[in-house]
Amino acid sequence: MKTNNMISAHCFIFLASSSITAAFVSPPSNPISTKIHHPLHQQLSSYIEVDESAVRDTSSLTQWAEGYGAQTVAGITSYDGVDLFAAANEDIAAGSPIMYTPANMFISSYGAKEEFGTLEKAEKMIKELAGEEQFPMFYVFVKLLCEYEKGTESPWFPWLNSLPRVFDSGAAMTPTCYDCLPPLAAKYAMAERVKYINCKQALKEVDFISEDTKKNDAVTKWAYNVLGTRAFEVGEEMVIVPMADMFNHGSIPNVEIHYDEEGSCNAYTTVDVPAGSPLLICYANPYNPSALFAKYGFLDENAPATFCKIMDIIPSTENRNLGLSFSRMLFYHENGGISEEVFDVLLFEHLSGEWQTQKDFYNACMNGDV
């Protein structure tokens, strides 16, 4: 997954969609098995090769997805043979359905917890290290490793074998990499690395994952990077939607994601898309390139603006009202313009020693008299 240019990286537009009727016909789909396999108890036919030199195999991906009820009019293509992404096979009109993935194909934190039960010892460690908010991430991490250990017996094997082996995210970096980054990007990148370390520490408390896998840094890092670059938050849970995870990032997306009453994923175009064009969703705030870079490993060169880096201001009701926000304090790429909020917030802070003048300035801004 990449942004356009090469299109590499989540303002997923998530819309609950009881009002949206999927245009695809939903065929009966086989429920994907959730039986836990312990690698010490079974002879595996093949593991997924996670070495960076391994080739991503998409030869059976579409057939596998269709076998579980998925439908798509998109093709999987690449500019460089490494980054694979969804693109239009033909001219597609705005509002057209382009992909349907039934809920039984999802890899999710709630599904993993239902399958494994509550991993109490691991949760206790995660809570001590990072807090309960990292629980959903950890359950998806464990689920990916569980399916990895099943090898070709995993119902998700064709999808897993199509995933990247090379990642440029913060979790994949080394301390030397962080030293080369600007301060904010380094901060975000190191935070991603810490999340991975937390997951790996808590993995010690999961008895159905083998010791060989727990000690294999290449495998655990691969699983975490798959999670970090392909999962998204839905409420308090985390979900990976196979096939839809092939949509690349664009600051101006041409695809929206909807969920029907059964929880299945439906993707629609928002504009006319010419044949051969990448199909794009927005992964996250495009005005914060440092966060996108740390999480997904790319810079969105097509983003219309970048937020002001002077953000170490203590938030208050007043400066928030003036525009203290990543999405409002902006420098525009096309013409070099600076948003009014940058001037307003910085001047307000500059006047902090002159209380009455600061108050008058704030009131003038709120009343539109500036």
C-alpha positions in Angstrom: 0.0 0.0 0.0 1.5 3.3 -1.0 0.6 6.9 -2.0 0.1 8.1 -5.5 3.5 9.2 -6.7 3.9 6.3 -6.2 0.7 6.4 -4.6 1.9 5.0 -1.2 -0.6 4.9 2.2 -6.3 6.1 6.5 -8.8 9.0 6.3 -10.7 5.9 5.4 -14.2 7.3 5.0 -16.1 4.9 7.2 -19.8 5.3 6.8 -22.3 2.9 8.4 -24.6 2.1 5.6 -27.9 0.6 6.4 -29.1 3.2 3.8 -26.7 1.9 1.2 -27.6 -1.2 -0.8 -24.7 -3.2 -2.1 -25.0 -3.5 -5.9 -23.1 -6.8 -5.8 -25.1 -9.9 -5.2 -23.9 -11.6 -2.0 -23.3 -15.3 -2.7 -23.2 -17.8 0.1 -19.8 -17.7 1.5 -17.9 -20.4 3.4 -17.2 -19.4 7.0 -13.5 -19.2 7.5 -12.3 -21.6 10.1 -11.1 -20.2 13.4 -9.8 -23.4 15.0 -6.5 -22.8 16.9 -3.6 -24.9 15.6 -0.6 -25.4 17.8 2.5 -25.8 15.5 4.0 -28.4 17.9 1.0 -30.6 17.4 0.9 -30.6 13.6 3.3 -31.0 10.7 2.9 -27.9 8.6 3.2 -28.2 4.8 4.7 -24.7 4.4 5.3 -21.5 6.2 5.0 -18.1 4.6 8.4 -16.8 3.6 8.9 -13.4 5.3 12.4 -12.7 4.1 12.6 -9.4 2.3 13.7 -11.1 -0.9 10.5 -13.2 -1.0 8.2 -12.5 -3.9 4.6 -11.4 -3.2 2.4 -14.1 -4.7 -1.0 -12.7 -5.9 -1.6 -15.5 -8.4 -4.4 -17.1 -6.4 -5.5 -14.1 -4.4 -8.6 -13.2 -6.5 -9.7 -16.8 -6.8 -9.3 -17.3 -3.0 -11.3 -14.1 -2.3 -14.1 -15.1 -4.7 -14.2 -18.5 -3.0 -15.2 -16.8 0.3 -17.8 -14.5 -1.4 -15.7 -11.4 -2.2 -16.4 -9.6 -5.5 -14.4 -7.0 -7.3 -14.1 -5.2 -10.6 -10.7 -3.8 -9.6 -7.4 -5.3 -10.7 -4.2 -5.6 -8.7 -1.3 -3.9 -10.4 2.2 -2.5 -9.7 4.5 0.2 -11.0 7.7 -1.4 -9.7 6.9 -5.1 -9.0 7.0 -4.5 -5.3 4.1 -2.2 -4.4 0.9 -3.8 -5.4 -2.4 -1.8 -5.4 -5.9 -1.8 -6.7 -6.6 -0.1 -10.0 -9.5 0.3 -12.4 -9.6 -2.3 -15.1 -11.9 -0.2 -17.2 -13.6 3.3 -17.0 -15.7 3.3 -13.8 -18.5 5.9 -13.3 -18.9 7.8 -10.0 -21.0 5.9 -7.5 -20.2 2.5 -8.9 -19.6 -0.5 -6.6 -16.1 -1.8 -7.1 -15.4 -4.2 -4.2 -17.4 -6.3 -1.7 -15.7 -8.2 1.1 -18.0 -10.3 3.4 -17.4 -9.9 7.1 -16.4 -13.5 7.5 -13.1 -12.7 5.7 -12.1 -9.9 8.1 -9.2 -10.3 10.6 -10.4 -8.4 13.6 -9.6 -7.8 17.3 -13.1 -8.8 18.3 -12.9 -12.0 16.2 -9.5 -12.9 17.6 -10.7 -12.4 21.2 -13.8 -14.5 20.5 -11.5 -17.2 19.1 -8.8 -17.2 21.7 -10.7 -16.0 24.7 -9.4 -13.3 27.0 -5.6 -13.5 27.1 -5.5 -12.3 30.7 -1.7 -12.5 31.4 -0.9 -10.8 28.1 -3.5 -8.1 28.7 -2.1 -7.4 32.1 1.4 -6.9 30.6 0.1 -4.7 27.8 -1.9 -2.6 30.3 1.2 -2.0 32.4 3.3 -1.2 29.3 0.9 0.9 27.2 -2.6 0.9 28.5 -5.8 -0.9 27.6 -6.1 1.1 24.3 -3.4 -1.3 22.8 -5.5 -4.4 23.5 -7.2 -4.5 20.1 -3.8 -4.1 18.3 -2.4 -7.0 20.3 -5.2 -9.4 19.5 -4.8 -8.8 15.7 -1.1 -9.2 16.1 -1.6 -12.6 17.8 -4.2 -13.6 15.2 -1.7 -12.9 12.3 1.0 -15.0 14.0 -1.5 -17.8 14.7 -2.4 -17.9 11.0 1.3 -17.7 10.0 2.0 -20.8 12.1 -0.7 -22.8 10.3 1.2 -22.3 7.0 -0.8 -23.4 4.0 -3.5 -24.8 6.3 -4.5 -21.3 7.2 -7.7 -20.2 5.4 -6.0 -16.9 4.9 -2.8 -18.3 3.4 -3.3 -16.9 -0.2 -3.9 -13.4 1.2 -1.0 -13.6 3.7 1.3 -14.8 1.0 0.4 -11.7 -1.2 1.4 -9.2 1.5 4.6 -7.1 1.5 7.8 -8.3 3.1 9.5 -5.0 2.9 8.3 -2.1 5.2 9.6 1.4 5.7 7.4 2.3 8.7 8.7 3.5 12.1 8.4 0.0 13.5 10.8 -1.3 10.8 13.4 1.4 11.5 16.5 1.2 13.6 17.9 3.8 16.1 20.2 5.0 13.3 17.2 5.8 11.2 15.6 7.9 13.9 18.8 9.9 14.2 18.4 10.9 10.6 14.8 12.1 10.9 13.4 15.5 11.8 12.4 15.6 15.4 8.6 15.2 15.0 8.9 12.4 12.4 11.5 10.6 14.7 9.1 11.0 17.7 6.2 9.3 15.8 8.5 6.6 14.3 9.9 5.7 17.7 6.3 5.5 19.1 5.5 2.9 16.4 8.6 1.0 17.4 7.6 1.0 21.1 4.1 -0.4 20.2 5.8 -3.3 18.4 8.1 -3.9 21.4 5.1 -3.9 23.7 3.3 -6.5 21.6 6.3 -8.7 21.4 6.8 -8.5 25.2 3.2 -9.5 25.8 3.5 -12.3 23.3 5.6 -14.2 25.9 2.3 -14.7 27.8 0.5 -16.5 24.9 1.0 -20.2 25.2 -0.4 -21.3 21.9 2.2 -19.4 19.9 5.4 -21.4 19.6 8.7 -20.4 21.2 10.3 -20.5 17.8 7.9 -17.9 16.5 8.2 -15.7 19.6 11.9 -15.6 19.2 11.8 -15.0 15.4 12.3 -11.2 15.1 11.7 -11.3 11.3 8.3 -13.0 11.7 7.1 -10.9 14.6 8.2 -7.7 13.0 6.5 -8.7 9.7 3.2 -9.5 11.5 3.3 -6.2 13.4 4.0 -4.2 10.2 1.1 -6.0 8.4 -1.1 -4.9 11.3 0.3 -1.4 11.5 -0.1 -0.7 7.8 -3.3 -2.6 6.9 -5.5 -2.5 10.0 -7.8 0.4 10.9 -9.8 1.4 13.9 -13.6 0.8 13.9 -14.9 2.2 17.2 -12.7 0.6 19.9 -11.7 -2.4 17.7 -9.2 -3.0 14.9 -10.0 -4.6 11.6 -8.1 -5.8 8.5 -10.3 -6.2 5.4 -8.6 -8.4 2.8 -8.8 -7.1 -0.8 -9.9 -3.6 0.5 -6.4 -3.4 2.0 -5.1 -3.1 -1.6 -6.4 0.4 -1.9 -3.6 2.9 -1.9 -3.6 6.3 -0.2 -4.5 9.5 -1.8 -5.0 12.9 -0.2 -7.9 13.3 -2.6 -9.5 9.9 -2.6 -11.7 8.5 -5.3 -13.2 5.6 -3.3 -15.4 5.4 -0.1 -15.8 2.5 2.2 -19.2 1.6 3.6 -20.5 -1.3 5.8 -23.8 -2.9 5.3 -26.1 -4.3 8.0 -24.2 -7.6 8.1 -20.9 -5.8 8.7 -19.6 -6.6 5.2 -17.4 -4.1 3.4 -18.6 -2.3 0.3 -16.4 0.1 -1.7 -17.8 2.7 -4.2 -16.2 5.2 -6.4 -16.9 8.9 -5.6 -15.8 10.3 -9.0 -15.4 8.9 -12.5 -12.2 6.8 -12.6 -10.5 6.2 -15.9 -9.2 2.8 -16.8 -5.7 2.1 -15.3 -6.1 4.7 -12.6 -5.3 3.7 -9.0 -8.2 3.3 -6.7 -7.5 5.5 -3.6 -8.8 6.0 -0.1 -7.4 8.4 2.5 -5.6 6.7 5.3 -5.2 9.6 7.7 -5.0 13.4 8.0 -3.0 14.3 4.8 -1.8 17.5 6.5 0.3 15.6 9.0 3.0 13.9 6.8 5.2 13.0 9.7 2.5 10.7 11.2 1.8 9.1 7.8 5.5 8.6 7.3 6.0 7.0 10.7 3.0 4.6 10.4 3.1 3.7 6.7 6.6 4.6 5.6 5.9 7.1 2.8 5.6 10.8 2.2 2.4 12.0 0.5 3.8 14.4 -2.1 0.3 15.2 -3.4 -1.0 16.5 0.0 -2.3 20.1 -0.6 -0.7 21.4 2.7 1.4 20.6 5.7 0.6 21.6 9.3 2.7 24.2 11.2 5.4 22.4 13.2 5.1 24.9 16.0 2.6 22.7 17.9 4.2 22.5 21.3 1.7 25.1 22.6 -0.2 24.2 25.7 -3.8 23.8 24.4 -6.5 26.1 25.8 -10.1 26.8 24.9 -9.0 30.1 23.4 -6.2 28.9 21.2 -8.3 25.9 20.1 -11.0 28.3 19.0 -8.4 30.4 17.1 -7.3 27.3 15.2 -4.8 25.3 17.2 -5.2 22.1 15.2 -3.2 19.9 12.8 -6.0 20.4 10.2 -6.1 24.3 10.5 -2.6 25.6 11.0 -1.4 25.0 7.5 1.3 25.9 5.0 0.0 25.4 1.5 2.2 23.6 -1.0 0.9 25.0 -4.3 1.3 28.8 -3.6 3.3 28.9 -0.4 0.4 30.4 1.5 0.0 30.3 5.2 -3.4 29.9 6.9 -4.8 32.7 9.1 -4.9 30.3 12.0 -1.1 30.2 12.1 -0.9 33.9 12.6 -3.8 34.1 15.0 -2.6 31.3 17.3 1.1 32.5 17.3 0.1 36.2 17.9 -2.3 35.2 20.7 0.6 33.2 22.4 3.0 36.2 21.8 0.6 38.4 23.7 0.4 36.2 26.7 2.3 38.8 28.8 -0.3 41.5 27.9 -3.5 40.1 29.3 -5.9 42.9 28.2 -4.4 43.2 24.7 -4.5 39.4 24.3 -8.2 39.4 25.4 -9.1 42.2 23.0 -7.3 40.3 20.1 -9.1 37.1 20.9 -12.5 38.8 21.0 -11.8 40.6 17.7 -10.9 37.2 16.1 -14.1 35.6 17.4 -16.2 38.5 16.2 -14.6 38.6 12.8 -13.1 42.1 13.3 -9.5 41.2 12.5 
